[in-house]
Amino acid sequence: MDGFSGLLHGFGVALTWYHVMLMVIGVLLGILVGVLPGLGAPNGVSLLLPLTFTMDPVSAIILLTSMYWGALFGGSTTSILFNIPGEPSSVATTFDGYPMAQNGRATEALSFAFLSAGFGAIVGVLLITALSGWVTQFALKFSSPEFFGVYFLAFASFVGLSGAPPLKAAVSIALGFSLAGVGMDSVSGSLRLTFGFDVLLAGISFLVAVIGLFGIGELILTIEDGLKLDGIRAKITPRDVLRTAAQMPKHWATLLRSSIVGCWMGITPGGPTAASFMSYGLAKRFSAYRANFGKGEPDGVIAPETADHSAGTSAMLPMMALGLPGSATAAVMLGGLMIWGLNPGPMLFVERPDFVWGLIASMYLGNVVAVVLVLATVPLFASILRIPFAIIGPLIVVVCFIGAYTIAGRPFDLWLALAFGVLGYVFKKLDYPIAPLILAMVIGDKAEDAFRQSMIMSKGSLTIFWSNPLVTGLMLLGLVLLFWPLLGTLRQRLRPSRV
């Protein structure tokens, strides 16, 4: 199925009243999650995921991705009106968005943010559409060694490209591997790392970990920061949107550059947060109004929002095609695919084209729905943040614990969620990345199974990972990424000696 025919098939799947309704519900829930401090997209998706276990996978992924788009838009709203980034990727938007709002240009800032975000998202989906057909061409070439090569590449890319200190990323991955190994070994049937506790026989759910790490952990940080929710009131009218839209072509260079940065950071594990900061820095560097940045410059809003959303959408491609999530939210969705009985990887495009193309088509529709709904509901969701945090905070804690309990109905999961909340707080304070830990928990056992199957095929010889050009290329690229920070350090040390 080529790109155009596949996309038409996908629109036939996505354009039903049921799926459009799911898009609307998902976007509204996502905006709420993005607005409320301490929740965020990864935690919101993990809380919603248990409700999708009985749904068709196509409907489930449409609901979850729509929530993701809504959460990204919700984070932009709080960044501009309250100077509070609802999402980590929205931090850069506060630099110029909030000053614009303080100068009486709140509606203009919001319109710039939402329109540029929609543009970036569509560019990301176009990239996925263009590359999805190519993925199917080599899908049948994959076996256990190639899959292990992909998993190795995923972990190595987080060490080499995520922007976090390499040693800290490696520690995070190692901890995730340890947590993924708790419970019964799927190959030998033996128990591992249970320490005699029966409650650990079934292992540790990555959903409980996400709820604790991103929900409770972020809430502890929010309480520590002494958050005050005093914002600027704004109401957007169609005339405001049209007036701002007419100015968008003037910023074509920023839109294009930020879309490219976002797509690259989405496909690699850089993620939306790194993309937004990088794009903001580039916009400031190349702007003729550099002195206005930080004081309410429109490019300072357009650049991070475009990159943020193009990274968020393009992260879906490596998640589906290689099992390599480009963001923490994509890692949670990757776990959802496995729970629904789908195996992420190139074969997904061959075995379930309805799922792949239905998702891609829904990304076009869902982002359009998100732009319309967020423009219409800004006053409503902004008013929620005027509720005292002493009321909102406990409600978020209750929602997190309810979500953790409903996953498996085990009281022990409540203690686990609390423990992961403390761990998330410590990780944030010590600047350890959380996304690699989640990735290792989600695909750690898959990587282990692929390695074991490869060893059985080769009778214990590691040469199987260099047995054909495809797996050799994956392993070589993984090694380059793994040692990329070391190579950079060596270059810096050798450079002064040449002077």
N, C-alpha and C positions, 0 to 999 in steps of 0.2 A: 504494500500500500504506500504510494508516494505521498509527498507532503500535502499537495492540494486535495487529492481525493480523501486522504486521511482526515484533513481538517474539515472537509464537508461532512464526513461521517461523524466527526466529533461534535459539530454543531447540531446534527440530528439527534445526538445523544443528550447534549446539554440543554437544548432549547425545548424543554418540556415545562409545564407549569410547576411540576414538583421540584425540578432542579432550580428553576428561577426563584421559587419560594425559599429553597435552601440557601441560595446565594444571598437573598435579602436578610434572612435570619442570621446567617453566618457573619455578614458584614456588620450588622447592628450589634451582635454580641462582641465582635472584634473591636469595634469602636469603643464599646464600654470597657473592654479589657485594656485597650490602649490608653484610655483616659485615666483609669484608676491606678494610682501609684502602687507599686509592689506586685502587680500581676504580670503584665507583659505577654507577648505572643507565645513564647514557648510554654509558659504555665497555662495560658488560656487554652491552647490546643490540647495539652495533656489532660486538662480537666474535662474537655469536651469529648476526648477520644473514647472513653468507656461507653458513652451513649451511642457510638457508631458501630459497636461490635455486632449488632443484629442487622445493620443496614447493608445494602448492596455497596461494594467497594467504590463504585463510581460516585454514588450519592454521598458516601462518607467523605471521600477526598474533596469533593466540591464544597461540602460544608466546612471542612477544616481549612482549606485554602482560602475560602471567602472570609473566614474569621481572621486569617493571617493578614489579608489585605486590609480589612477593617482595623486591625490592631495597629498597623503601620500608620494609617491615616489618623487614628485616635491619638497616637503619640505626637503627631505633628500639631494637633489642636492644643494640647496642654503646653507644648514647647513655646508656642507663639503667644497664647493668652495668659499663661501662668508662669512662664519661665521654668517649667518643670517638665523634663523629657519623660513622657510616658513609656518610651522605648529607649534602650541605649543608643540605637541608631539615630534617634532624634535629637541627640545632644547638640550636634553642630547646627541644627535649625534654630536653637535658642540664641545663637550669637548675633544674628541679625533679625530674626523673626520677632523676638520680644521687644527690641528697640523700635521696630516699625510699629508694633502695637502701642507702645508708650507714646509714640509721636502721632497717634490718632489715625494710623493706617492699618488697623487690625484686619479689616475686611480685605484690604489689598494683599496683605501678607498671607492670609489664609487662602485667598484665591490663587495667588502665585504658588503656594505650597501644594495645593490639591491638583491644580492643572499640570504642574511640572511632574508631580508624582505619577499622575495618570499617564503622561507622556513616557516617562521612564519605564513604567510597568509594561506598556504596549511594546516598547522596543525590546524589552526582555522576552516577552512572549513571541515576538517575531523571530528572535534568535533561536528560541526553542523550536519553533515551527520549521525553520530552515535546516536545523541540524538533526531533528528527530528522524527524518528519512534516512540520513546517512548512518545513524546508529544501527538500524536493522540490517545493514549490509554485512556487518561482521559479527552479528549476534550469534550465529551458529558456530563460530570459531572458538567459543569459550567452553572450557572444561575446568576441573578443579584447580590446576596450576594457574590458569588465567584469572580465575576468580580470586585466588589468594594474592596474585599480583595486583589486582585492583584494590583489595583491602589494604595491602601493604602501601600502595600509593596513597590511599586515603589518609592513613595514619602519618606517613612521611610528610604529606603536604601540610598537615596541621603543625608539624614541627618546624617545617621550613618556610611556610608562607603565611601563617595565621597572624603574624605580627607580634605574638606573645613571645616572651623569652623561651628559647628552645628547650632548656632544661625543665622549666615549669610546665611546658606543654607535654613533655615526655612523662613527667611525674603524674600529670592529670590522666594521660592515657593509661599508664601502668595501674593507677588506682581504679580506673574504669574496667580494665581487664580483670582485676582481682574481684571486683563486685560482680562482673558478668560470670565468673567462675563459681560463684556460690550456688550450692544445690547439687542436683544429680547430674553427673556427666552423661551427655547424650550418646556417647560412643561406648564407654565401658560400663556405664550404669553405676559406677561407684560414687560415693558422696564426697564432696569437696568443700572445705572451708565452712562447714556447718557448726563445728566446735560442739557437737552434741545437742544443739538446739533444734527441736523438731520444726519450729516455725520457719527455719531457713531451708527446709527440704525442697520447697518449691522455688527457691532462689529469691532474688531481690528484683522487684519490678522497676524498670527504668521510668515508668510513669510516676511512681512514688518518689523516685529520686528527683525528677524534674520539678514536681510540685514543691518539694522541699527546697531544692537549690535555687529555683527562680522565684517561687512564691514567698515562702516564709523567710528565706535568706534576704531577698530584696526588701521585704517589709521591715526586718530588723535594721537594715541600713537606713531605710526611710525614717524610722523612729529615731535613730541615732542622729540623723541630720536635722531633726527638729523641723519637719516640713510645715510650712505655713501656706495654706491654699487661698491666697488673695489674688484674684485675676482680673483681667480687663474684659469688659462686656463687649460682645460683637454680634452682629446679625448680618448675614450675607443675603443680598437680593440678586435676582437674575441680572439686573443692570450692572451691579458690581462685577459679577463674573464675566460678563461680555466685555466690559471695559478693560478688565485685566487680561482677558484672552487676546484682545487686540494688541496688547503690548508684548505678548509672548514671542512673536517673530524677531523682535529686537535682540532677544537673548538666545538666538539659535546656536551660537558657538558654545555657550555654557550648557545648553541642553544636550547638544551632540557629544561634547567632551565628557560630561557627567554620565551620560548613558553608556558610553564605551567603558569608562572606569567601573561603573556599577555592574555591567555584564561580566567583565573580567573578574571582579572580586566575588561575584555570585557563583561563577563556574569554579573558581578556586576557593579554598576555604577561608578567604579573607572575610567574607560576610558583609552584611549591610552596614554595620557600624564603621568598619575600616573604610568602606567605600564612601560613606558620607563625609568622613573627616578628610580623606584624600581628595575628594572632589571639591570640598570647600577650600582646601589649601591651594589647589590648582586654579580655582576661580579667582581667588584673591591675587595670585601671582600674575595672571594674565589679564586682569581687569584694568581698564583705564581709570577706574574710580577706586583704586586700592585704599585710599585714605578713608573712604566711606564705610569700609567693612568694619563691622562691630557697632555701627551707628544706625543701621537700618537700610542696608544696600540690598535691593531685590535679588541680585545674583547670589548673595549670601544665603538666601532662602531657596532659590531655584536649584543651585548646585547640589546641596546635600539631599534634598528631597528627590531629585531625579535619580541620583546615584543609589539612594536607599532603596527605592522601589524597583529599579532595574536589577539591582543585586538580589532583592527578595524573590523576584519572579524567575530570573535566570538560574537561581540556586535549585530550582525544581528539576532541571535537566540532568545534572550529575547525580542527583538523588535517585531519579528513576533509571537512568542509563547505566550508572556504575555503582550505585549504592554508596555514593560519596556525597553526603549532605554539605552544602555550602554555608549553612547557618545552623544555629541551635534548634530553631523551629523546624527546619528541614530534617534534622536528626530525629525529632519526635515523630514527624510524619513517616520517616523511614521505618520506625518501629511499628507504626500503624499498618503499613503495608504488610509487614510480616505477620501481624496479628490477624489481618484479613485473609491470610493464606496466599499472598502474592510475594514473589521473589524479585526484589529490585535488581536490575541488571539488564544487559542488552536483550536477553530472552523475553523480558516483559513486553517489549515492543512487538515481538512476534506472537507470543501466546495470548496477550490481552490488549489488542489494538483499540478495542472499545474503551478500555480504561485510560490508556495513554492519550488518545485523541479526544476523548470526552473531557479529560482534565485540561488539556491545552485549550480547547474551545471555551471551557468555562473560565479560563484565566482571562481571555478577552472580555467575556461578558461580565465576570465578577469584578474586574477593575473598573469598568464603566459604571456598574451598579454602585460600587464603593464611592466613586467620585460624586455621583448624584446624591447619594444618601448622606455623605459627610457634609456636603454643602448645605443640605436641607436641615441637618440636625445639630449643627454647631451650637446654637444657643441651648438646646436641651442637654446635651452631654457636658457642656461647659458648666451648666448650673449644678450638675452633680458634684463637681469639685468644690462647690461652695458649702457643701455639708461638712461639718467639723471632722477633722481626721480622727478624732477620738471615737467617732461613730463608724467611719469608713474602715479604719484599721481592723477592729475586731470582726467586722463582717467579712473582710478578706480572709482572715485567719479561719473563720468558720467554713467559708467556701473551700479553702484549700484542704482542710481536714475532711470535709464531706467528700471531696473528690478523691482523696487518698483512700478513704474507707470503701467507696463504691467500686474500686477497681477489682478487689477480690473479696471484700467483706471480712477482712482480717483486722482485729483491733491492733495487732502488732504493727501493721503498716502505719498507724498513727504515730507510733514512736519512731519508726523509720523516717517518716516525713519530717518530724521534729529534728532528728539527728542530721538529716540532709540539709535542713534549714540552717543549723549551726555550721555545718561544713561549707555551705554556700556563702555564709557571712565571712567565714575565715578565708575562703578562696578570694573573695572580693577584696578584703582588707590586705591580703598578701599579694594581690595582683596575679593570681593563678587563673588560667582560662578554664571555663566550665564546659564549653562545647566539646573539647576533645574527650572529656570524661564521659559525657552523654553518648558520644559516638562509639566509644569503646564498649559501653554497656549494651548498646543496641546491636552492634555487628561483631562484637568480640567473639562470641561463640561461633558465628558464621565463619570468621577468619580461621578460628581453630579447627573447625570441621574441614574447611577447604585444605588446610595444611596437612591434616591427618590423611585425608583421602589422597592427596598428592603423594605423600610418603608411601602409602600402600601401593599406589600405581607404580612407583619407581623402586619399590623394595628398599626404601630408606635412603635413596640417593637424592641429594639436593640439586643435582644437575638437571632435574626435571624442570626447575624454574628458569632454565636457560636452554630449553629443548627446542624452541621454535621462535621465530622473530617477534611474534606478538607478546608472549610472556617475557621474553628477554627485554623488549622495549619497555614494558611496564615496570619490571624490576630495576632496570637501569635508571628510568625516570624517577622511581621512588628513592633510589640511593642518592641521586643528585639532589633531590629535594631534602632528604634527610640530613645531608652534610652541607647544604647550602649556607646555613649560618656560619659554619666553620670556615667555608671558603671565603665568605665575606670578611670574617675576622682576619684571615691570612692576608687578604688583599690590602686591608687597612694597615697592617703591620709592615708590609713590604713597601707600601707607597712612600713613606717618609725617607726610606733608605735610598730611593732613587733621586732624591733632590740634592 
